[in-house]
Amino acid sequence: MIVLRLKRCIVSKTADSNNTLIEMLPGQIGTVTEIDHGHGLVRKLCSMGIVPGKKVMKISQILAGGPIVIRIDDHDLALGRGIASRIKVKIEK
């Protein structure tokens, strides 16, 4: 069991908790649950089709800090790690 400290509370990380796009493995599918940032980023991601409730599949990532590639609505998008870390997803089994 992994324990994370989030906003002054301790939360155990289970399979049901939200993960970020960075934590997903290539080939996994998840549903966007929230975008953890300001209105500007939310608008930008909305224009790309990344909104809560959408299913995304992680295609690949470069371990040395490169972009995260996801597929959403039959389109492949490359996102920087900073943006990908703000997108919370619920990973499907």
Secondary structure, 3 states (H helix, E strand, C coil): CEEEEECCEEEEECCCCCEEHHHCCCCCEEEEEEECCCHHHHHHHHHCCCCCCCEEEEEEECCCCCCEEEEECCEEEEECHHHHCCEEEEECC
